[in-house]
Amino acid sequence: QVQLVESGGGLVQPGGSLRLSCAASGSIFRVNVMGWYRQAPGKQRELVATITSDGSTVLSYSVKGRFTISRDNAKNTVYLQMNSLKPEDTAVYYCNLEMLGFRSWGQGTQVTVSS
């Protein structure tokens, strides 16, 4: 069983920055993909960014150039550095870990971008 615990969400003004963290614990296979998804009110959950255990990344078009995903394999932790935040980035951000065909989700952390 895998547990994912997110932290770092909050309220920020447009143009500001936040850094999300997600620590995974439990039985974790060394080959995996970790990532971030988000869900705004009334919308479907969407991919934000993913990173494989060897460091390959995928970012959605809407966050390219503003967000950066990284990970520390020794700590089983993934990070999402969010810069130049916009009101449309407001959502609950969920951490995800995929390995051996199974997916685990964190509880979510709220990010609100507002003046």
Secondary structure, DSSP 8 states (H G I E B T S, - for coil): -EEEEEE--EEE-TT--EEEEEEEEES--SS-EEEEEEE-TTS--EEEEEEETT--EEE-TTTTTTEEEEEEGGGTEEEEEE-S--GGG-EEEEEEEEETTEEEE---EEEEE--
